[in-house]
Structures are given as structure tokens and as C-alpha cells.
Amino acid sequence: MAKCNNCGKSTSFGHNRSFSLRATNRTFKPNLQKVKVMEQGRLVKKTLCARCIKTLGKAAA
């Protein structure tokens, strides 16, 4: 399943709203990327959302 390994963010559901306000189902998918992260001195492959990648980048600097 598409899920961020850090924060757990996954697909959420909502509605498309047309001009007549008719509601049809839609999905909101997170921006997931496969990245290599240093964890306890080793390089580990993880699937992270863009927000988590940005936050980890700030913590490293």
C-alpha cells in the first residue's frame, strides 16, 4: 500500500464538486518518493512523502 514510512500519510478520500455541486468520489494521493536515508550509520531505502523529505533535510543541515 502507498504509505509514508515516517508519518504514515496515505491515500485519503473526498469529493469532486462540479458547478452544480454534484459530489462524485475522488482520491487525494500523497507525493511519495523512494529515497535513501542515513539511519544509525547505514543507508536505508524508504518511501517518504515530500514533506518528510523536506523536514529531514532541514534537520540534517
Z-matrix of the N, CA and C atoms (Angstrom, degrees):
N
C 1 1.452
C 2 1.525 1 109.60
N 3 1.312 2 116.71 1 144.18
C 4 1.456 3 121.36 2 179.48
C 5 1.518 4 109.41 3 -73.42
N 6 1.364 5 115.75 4 110.47
C 7 1.457 6 120.03 5 -176.05
C 8 1.526 7 108.99 6 -153.62
N 9 1.317 8 116.33 7 139.75
C 10 1.461 9 121.44 8 176.69
C 11 1.523 10 109.09 9 -71.96
N 12 1.348 11 116.93 10 130.42
C 13 1.467 12 121.20 11 -179.86
C 14 1.521 13 112.86 12 -72.89
N 15 1.322 14 117.54 13 -15.51
C 16 1.460 15 120.62 14 -177.55
C 17 1.535 16 112.04 15 -95.65
N 18 1.337 17 118.14 16 -53.66
C 19 1.465 18 120.80 17 -174.16
C 20 1.526 19 113.08 18 -106.80
N 21 1.328 20 118.05 19 -11.66
C 22 1.460 21 120.33 20 178.08
C 23 1.510 22 114.56 21 83.56
N 24 1.329 23 117.31 22 9.72
C 25 1.465 24 120.79 23 -179.55
C 26 1.523 25 109.52 24 -64.35
N 27 1.345 26 116.43 25 133.03
C 28 1.459 27 120.85 26 179.48
C 29 1.529 28 108.93 27 -141.69
N 30 1.311 29 116.27 28 -174.96
C 31 1.457 30 121.51 29 -178.34
C 32 1.520 31 110.88 30 -60.34
N 33 1.348 32 116.00 31 132.97
C 34 1.458 33 120.62 32 175.33
C 35 1.530 34 108.02 33 -119.76
N 36 1.308 35 115.85 34 163.96
C 37 1.453 36 120.64 35 -173.13
C 38 1.519 37 111.15 36 -120.31
N 39 1.327 38 114.52 37 152.02
C 40 1.456 39 121.15 38 179.20
C 41 1.514 40 109.67 39 -160.04
N 42 1.338 41 116.13 40 -152.91
C 43 1.456 42 121.03 41 -178.46
C 44 1.518 43 110.94 42 -131.29
N 45 1.344 44 115.80 43 144.19
C 46 1.452 45 121.72 44 163.17
C 47 1.510 46 106.47 45 -81.62
N 48 1.328 47 117.42 46 138.91
C 49 1.459 48 120.63 47 177.07
C 50 1.517 49 108.29 48 -118.12
N 51 1.322 50 116.52 49 117.51
C 52 1.453 51 121.13 50 178.28
C 53 1.527 52 109.64 51 -82.94
N 54 1.335 53 116.81 52 178.31
C 55 1.473 54 121.61 53 179.77
C 56 1.519 55 110.95 54 -59.90
N 57 1.330 56 116.94 55 -33.56
C 58 1.468 57 120.89 56 178.78
C 59 1.531 58 112.07 57 -83.84
N 60 1.352 59 116.35 58 4.84
C 61 1.467 60 124.78 59 -179.73
C 62 1.518 61 113.56 60 66.10
N 63 1.334 62 116.90 61 23.13
C 64 1.463 63 120.42 62 173.04
C 65 1.527 64 107.50 63 -72.47
N 66 1.336 65 117.04 64 132.73
C 67 1.469 66 121.78 65 -176.77
C 68 1.524 67 109.66 66 -99.49
N 69 1.337 68 116.35 67 122.68
C 70 1.455 69 121.37 68 172.25
C 71 1.521 70 107.82 69 -121.22
N 72 1.313 71 116.53 70 148.92
C 73 1.464 72 121.05 71 -175.28
C 74 1.516 73 112.13 72 -68.73
N 75 1.323 74 115.95 73 146.50
C 76 1.459 75 122.23 74 174.49
C 77 1.523 76 108.84 75 -149.38
N 78 1.347 77 116.34 76 168.32
C 79 1.454 78 121.46 77 178.77
C 80 1.524 79 109.45 78 -120.19
N 81 1.312 80 115.76 79 146.37
C 82 1.455 81 122.70 80 172.86
C 83 1.521 82 106.47 81 -110.86
N 84 1.339 83 116.98 82 112.56
C 85 1.458 84 121.30 83 -177.03
C 86 1.521 85 110.38 84 -100.16
N 87 1.334 86 118.38 85 136.56
C 88 1.464 87 120.79 86 179.10
C 89 1.526 88 110.72 87 -73.59
N 90 1.318 89 115.46 88 155.67
C 91 1.461 90 122.38 89 179.41
C 92 1.528 91 107.95 90 -84.10
N 93 1.337 92 116.56 91 86.41
C 94 1.466 93 121.94 92 -176.27
C 95 1.528 94 110.93 93 -94.41
N 96 1.321 95 115.30 94 138.37
C 97 1.456 96 122.24 95 179.23
C 98 1.528 97 108.45 96 -131.76
N 99 1.333 98 116.57 97 146.51
C 100 1.461 99 120.96 98 173.74
C 101 1.524 100 107.66 99 -92.73
N 102 1.334 101 115.97 100 118.84
C 103 1.466 102 121.42 101 -176.32
C 104 1.525 103 110.17 102 -131.64
N 105 1.330 104 115.34 103 159.42
C 106 1.458 105 121.91 104 174.50
C 107 1.520 106 107.80 105 -100.78
N 108 1.331 107 115.87 106 128.26
C 109 1.459 108 121.98 107 -175.31
C 110 1.522 109 109.19 108 -125.71
N 111 1.338 110 116.30 109 141.01
C 112 1.462 111 120.59 110 174.17
C 113 1.522 112 108.42 111 -78.68
N 114 1.337 113 116.61 112 120.56
C 115 1.457 114 121.69 113 179.91
C 116 1.522 115 108.42 114 -133.31
N 117 1.304 116 116.59 115 114.51
C 118 1.464 117 123.13 116 -178.65
C 119 1.524 118 111.68 117 53.76
N 120 1.335 119 116.33 118 43.45
C 121 1.453 120 121.91 119 176.36
C 122 1.516 121 115.56 120 80.46
N 123 1.342 122 118.65 121 3.16
C 124 1.468 123 120.86 122 177.77
C 125 1.518 124 109.99 123 -122.54
N 126 1.322 125 115.94 124 154.13
C 127 1.461 126 122.34 125 176.48
C 128 1.524 127 108.87 126 -86.10
N 129 1.344 128 117.04 127 124.11
C 130 1.459 129 122.67 128 -176.79
C 131 1.521 130 109.00 129 -126.37
N 132 1.346 131 116.83 130 135.88
C 133 1.465 132 120.87 131 175.63
C 134 1.522 133 108.78 132 -83.16
N 135 1.343 134 116.75 133 130.02
C 136 1.455 135 121.49 134 178.55
C 137 1.514 136 109.79 135 -137.41
N 138 1.327 137 116.17 136 156.36
C 139 1.454 138 122.36 137 172.53
C 140 1.520 139 106.84 138 -102.51
N 141 1.343 140 116.21 139 113.31
C 142 1.456 141 121.47 140 -175.98
C 143 1.526 142 110.58 141 -124.98
N 144 1.339 143 115.96 142 151.43
C 145 1.457 144 119.85 143 174.33
C 146 1.535 145 108.14 144 -79.75
N 147 1.313 146 116.36 145 162.72
C 148 1.465 147 121.77 146 -175.99
C 149 1.517 148 111.43 147 -60.55
N 150 1.326 149 118.13 148 -36.88
C 151 1.466 150 121.16 149 179.87
C 152 1.520 151 111.07 150 -64.13
N 153 1.334 152 117.77 151 -41.71
C 154 1.469 153 120.97 152 179.43
C 155 1.518 154 111.07 153 -67.70
N 156 1.330 155 118.04 154 -37.63
C 157 1.464 156 121.39 155 177.49
C 158 1.525 157 109.29 156 -62.06
N 159 1.327 158 116.51 157 -43.46
C 160 1.453 159 122.25 158 179.62
C 161 1.521 160 110.65 159 -63.21
N 162 1.321 161 117.73 160 -44.05
C 163 1.457 162 122.22 161 -178.84
C 164 1.529 163 111.07 162 -66.72
N 165 1.334 164 117.59 163 -41.57
C 166 1.473 165 120.61 164 178.06
C 167 1.533 166 110.63 165 -64.52
N 168 1.314 167 116.98 166 -35.13
C 169 1.462 168 121.40 167 177.01
C 170 1.509 169 111.78 168 -64.44
N 171 1.332 170 116.83 169 -38.04
C 172 1.468 171 121.24 170 178.71
C 173 1.520 172 110.75 171 -68.07
N 174 1.348 173 116.56 172 -39.76
C 175 1.457 174 121.11 173 -178.37
C 176 1.530 175 111.33 174 -67.64
N 177 1.331 176 116.91 175 -32.22
C 178 1.455 177 120.69 176 -177.94
C 179 1.534 178 111.78 177 -74.29
N 180 1.332 179 116.32 178 -29.11
C 181 1.472 180 120.05 179 -176.97
C 182 1.498 181 113.71 180 -82.05
